[in-house]
Amino acid sequence: MSQPLVSILVPFKNTEAFIAECINSILDQTYSNWETIFIDDNSDDNSYSIVEKHAKTDARIKVYKNNHSGIIEALKTAYKHSSGSYITRMDSDDLMTPIRLETMVNSLEKHGKKHLAVGQVKYFRADGLSDGFARYESWLNSLTIQGRNYSEIYKECVIPSPCWMLHRSDFEACNGFNSEIYPEDYELAFRFYKANFTCIPCDKVLLHWRDYSTRTSRTHEHYAENSFLDLKVKYFIELNYDASRPLAIWGAGHKGKTLAKILLKQNIPFYWICDNPKKIGKHIYDQELFNFDYLAELKNPQSIVTVANTKAQEEITRYFETQNMQTMIDYFFFC
């Protein structure tokens, strides 16, 4: 029985320090029936020539220059040149573990269409990893091991952009890379969620995810905090908001205030609650802040929680449980 072809889509720009390692990690895969489509997004270093050299020795590696600029256009170009039954994305500064393609293909072959293969990730950095990235890795893997990625989709991106795979027809059904909305990886994760693609649980590390100070996700305006919040609100309103129920914002810090401004701009009514005695009773943007227990006076409310402190989130979760409220139906953590 022949192996289905996997198309690996890799946009790159100025990653000459890492791209050879990325290519070698693909060449080392236990699964051999793949094609890798590299798209040069206007590099001004030696990245292109490094890929071109490998392409001359292995026909499975293909490299093209992007006609436009930006990662979305590069991904569109890569997909246009692909022909695999399965689609996956890779970043040129990261590394696949040797079993990645085999593990993902086997999962999809077993579970069939309308499923999304994901994997555990391991961050690494030359000068040491920050506590923030270590926590994100742990949180993300705790979801992936159970296939519960969507359960906390409003906190952060729950599908690592360089570590997913799905059937080509499913990818096209959710409109693939045909969106101009940034951050593009998080937006695609929301479309996977909207399409109701089931995440297949995975307990294996399939991606070594590199962090460094000049990585695009750290430096480009498309990945600024406000971009993430705008995206969360967009999909919350589309997929989970029930306009017949009162909506509450829990928290009046920076993120709570930004969320309030977004909702006011869109004329979406809300109540504002918090547990900060210094803010209770005050008005911000002409909205009165109530003590959190005001929530019990609202009839069947939905709540967006913007409190970032982990211990506070645990206490808030216990409060919701005492009220018989369910996550992703009655309350949503936005951080």
C-alpha positions in Angstrom: 0.0 0.0 0.0 1.5 3.3 -1.1 2.0 6.2 1.3 -0.1 9.3 0.7 1.9 12.4 -0.3 2.4 15.0 2.4 3.0 18.6 1.3 5.2 20.6 3.8 4.8 24.4 3.3 7.7 26.5 4.5 7.8 30.3 4.1 11.1 31.8 4.9 12.9 35.2 5.1 16.4 35.8 6.3 16.9 32.6 8.2 20.2 31.5 6.8 21.5 30.7 10.3 18.8 28.1 10.8 17.3 26.9 7.5 19.8 24.1 6.8 19.0 22.5 10.2 15.3 22.8 9.3 15.9 21.0 6.0 18.0 18.3 7.6 15.2 17.6 10.1 12.8 17.1 7.2 15.3 14.8 5.4 15.6 12.7 8.6 11.9 11.9 8.7 10.9 8.2 9.1 8.1 8.9 6.6 9.5 9.4 3.1 6.7 10.3 0.8 6.7 14.1 1.2 7.4 17.2 -0.8 8.6 20.5 0.8 7.6 23.8 -0.8 10.0 26.5 0.3 8.9 30.1 -0.5 11.4 32.9 -0.2 9.7 36.0 1.0 12.2 38.6 -0.3 15.3 37.5 1.7 18.4 39.5 1.5 20.7 36.9 3.0 21.9 33.4 1.8 18.7 31.6 2.7 17.6 31.0 -0.9 20.9 29.6 -2.1 21.0 27.2 0.9 17.6 25.8 0.0 18.4 25.8 -3.7 21.5 23.7 -3.1 19.5 21.1 -1.3 16.8 21.2 -4.0 19.4 20.2 -6.6 20.2 17.0 -4.7 16.7 15.9 -3.6 13.7 16.4 -6.0 11.3 16.4 -3.0 12.6 19.8 -2.1 11.3 22.7 -4.2 12.0 26.4 -3.8 10.3 29.5 -5.3 10.4 33.2 -4.8 7.3 35.0 -3.5 5.7 37.5 -6.0 4.5 39.6 -3.1 5.5 40.3 0.4 4.4 38.9 3.7 3.8 35.5 5.2 0.2 35.1 4.1 1.2 35.7 0.4 4.1 33.3 0.8 1.8 30.6 2.3 -0.7 31.1 -0.6 2.1 30.7 -3.1 3.4 27.5 -1.3 -0.1 26.0 -1.4 -0.5 26.8 -5.1 2.6 24.7 -5.8 1.6 21.8 -3.6 -0.1 18.5 -4.6 -0.1 16.4 -1.4 -3.1 14.6 0.0 -2.1 16.0 3.4 -1.1 19.5 4.2 1.2 20.7 6.9 3.2 23.9 7.7 6.7 24.3 8.9 8.7 27.3 9.9 12.3 27.6 8.5 13.9 28.2 11.9 12.3 25.2 13.7 13.0 21.5 13.7 10.8 18.4 13.1 11.4 15.4 15.3 12.1 12.3 13.1 8.7 10.8 13.8 6.6 13.9 13.1 5.2 13.1 9.6 4.8 9.4 10.3 2.9 10.1 13.6 0.6 12.7 12.0 -0.2 10.7 8.9 -1.0 7.6 10.9 -3.3 9.6 13.1 -5.2 11.0 10.2 -5.3 7.7 8.4 -6.9 6.1 11.5 -9.4 8.9 12.3 -10.3 10.1 8.8 -11.5 13.5 7.6 -12.7 16.3 9.8 -9.8 15.6 12.1 -6.7 17.7 12.8 -3.4 16.1 13.7 -1.4 18.1 16.3 1.7 17.3 18.4 3.6 18.1 21.6 6.2 20.9 21.2 9.5 21.7 22.9 10.8 25.2 22.9 14.5 25.9 22.8 16.7 29.0 22.8 20.5 29.4 22.6 20.7 31.7 25.6 18.0 30.0 27.7 14.2 30.0 27.7 12.1 32.5 29.6 9.6 31.4 32.2 6.8 32.7 29.9 7.6 30.4 27.1 8.1 27.4 29.4 4.6 28.0 30.9 3.2 28.4 27.4 4.8 25.1 26.3 3.5 23.3 29.4 0.0 24.7 28.9 -0.2 23.9 25.2 1.1 20.3 25.7 -1.5 19.8 28.5 -4.2 20.5 26.0 -2.7 18.6 23.1 -2.2 15.4 25.1 -6.0 15.2 25.6 -7.0 16.8 22.2 -8.7 19.6 24.2 -7.0 22.4 22.3 -10.2 24.4 21.6 -11.3 24.4 25.3 -9.0 27.4 25.9 -8.8 28.9 22.4 -9.5 32.4 23.7 -6.5 32.5 25.9 -3.7 32.0 23.3 -3.2 30.2 20.0 -3.9 26.6 20.8 -2.6 25.1 17.5 1.1 25.6 17.0 1.5 27.0 13.5 4.5 24.7 12.6 2.9 21.6 14.0 -0.5 20.6 12.5 -1.6 18.4 9.5 -5.0 17.7 7.9 -6.6 16.4 4.8 -6.2 18.6 1.8 -10.0 18.7 1.2 -10.6 19.8 4.8 -7.9 22.5 4.5 -9.8 23.8 1.4 -13.1 23.5 3.2 -12.1 25.9 5.9 -10.6 28.3 3.2 -7.0 27.4 3.7 -4.7 30.4 3.6 -7.2 32.6 1.9 -7.6 35.1 4.6 -5.9 38.5 5.1 -6.3 38.6 8.9 -3.3 38.6 11.2 -2.0 36.9 13.3 -2.5 34.3 10.5 -1.7 31.3 12.6 -4.2 32.1 15.4 -6.9 33.1 12.8 -6.4 29.7 11.1 -6.8 28.0 14.5 -10.1 29.7 14.9 -11.2 28.5 11.5 -10.3 24.9 12.4 -12.4 25.4 15.5 -15.3 26.9 13.5 -15.1 24.0 11.1 -15.4 21.6 14.1 -12.3 19.6 13.1 -11.5 17.3 16.0 -8.0 17.6 17.4 -6.4 14.1 17.7 -4.7 13.7 21.1 -0.9 13.3 20.9 1.6 12.5 23.6 4.8 12.7 21.5 7.0 15.7 20.9 6.8 16.4 17.2 8.3 20.0 17.0 11.3 21.7 18.4 10.2 25.3 18.4 13.0 27.9 18.3 12.8 31.2 20.1 15.1 34.1 19.5 14.9 37.9 19.8 14.4 38.7 16.1 11.8 36.1 15.4 8.9 37.6 13.4 6.3 36.8 16.0 8.2 39.0 18.4 8.9 42.0 16.2 6.2 42.5 13.6 3.2 44.7 14.3 0.8 42.0 13.0 1.6 40.0 16.2 1.0 42.9 18.7 -1.3 42.2 21.6 -4.2 44.3 20.3 -4.2 42.2 17.1 -4.8 39.1 19.2 -7.6 40.7 21.2 -9.4 42.0 18.1 -9.3 38.5 16.7 -10.6 36.9 19.8 -13.5 39.3 19.9 -14.3 38.7 16.3 -14.6 35.0 16.7 -16.3 35.1 20.1 -19.1 37.2 18.6 -19.4 34.9 15.6 -19.1 31.5 17.4 -19.9 31.8 21.1 -21.7 35.0 21.9 -25.4 34.7 22.7 -27.0 38.1 22.3 -30.0 37.0 24.3 -27.9 36.7 27.4 -26.3 39.5 29.4 -22.5 39.8 28.8 -20.0 40.6 31.6 -16.4 41.6 31.4 -14.5 40.4 34.5 -11.4 42.5 35.1 -10.5 46.2 34.7 -6.8 46.0 34.0 -5.2 47.0 30.6 -6.8 44.0 28.7 -10.2 44.6 30.3 -10.2 48.2 29.3 -9.1 47.4 25.8 -11.8 44.8 25.5 -14.4 47.3 26.8 -13.4 49.8 24.2 -13.7 47.2 21.4 -17.2 46.2 22.6 -18.4 49.8 23.0 -17.2 50.5 19.5 -19.3 47.6 18.2 -22.3 48.7 20.3 -22.3 45.4 22.2 -23.8 46.0 25.7 -22.0 44.6 28.7 -21.7 44.7 32.5 -18.3 45.3 34.0 -17.3 43.5 37.2 -14.1 43.1 39.2 -12.8 42.3 42.6 -10.6 45.4 43.1 -12.0 47.5 45.9 -10.3 50.6 44.4 -12.2 50.3 41.2 -15.6 49.0 42.3 -18.2 51.8 42.0 -16.2 53.9 39.7 -17.0 54.6 36.1 -14.6 53.9 33.2 -15.7 54.9 29.6 -19.1 55.8 31.3 -19.5 52.1 32.4 -19.9 51.4 36.1 -17.8 48.8 37.7 -19.6 46.3 40.0 -18.3 43.8 42.5 -17.9 40.4 41.0 -20.8 38.9 43.0 -23.1 41.2 40.9 -22.9 38.5 38.3 -25.3 36.4 40.4 -28.0 39.1 39.9 -27.8 38.7 36.1 -30.1 36.2 34.5 -28.0 33.5 32.7 -25.0 35.7 31.9 -21.9 35.0 29.8 -18.6 36.2 31.1 -15.3 37.1 29.5 -12.5 37.0 32.0 -9.5 39.3 31.4 -7.7 38.5 34.7 -4.2 37.2 33.9 -3.0 36.0 37.3 -3.0 32.2 37.5 -4.1 31.9 41.1 -6.9 34.5 40.5 -8.0 32.5 37.5 -8.2 29.3 39.6 -10.4 31.2 42.2 -12.6 32.6 39.4 -13.0 29.1 37.9 -14.1 27.7 41.3 -16.6 30.6 41.6 -18.1 29.7 38.2 -18.3 26.1 39.3 -20.3 27.0 42.4 -22.7 28.7 40.0 -22.9 25.6 37.8 -21.4 27.5 34.9 -19.5 25.7 32.1 -16.4 26.9 30.4 -16.8 27.8 26.7 -20.5 28.1 27.2 -20.9 30.4 30.2 -17.4 31.8 30.7 -14.4 32.4 28.6 -10.8 33.2 29.6 -9.3 35.8 27.3 -5.8 35.6 28.9 
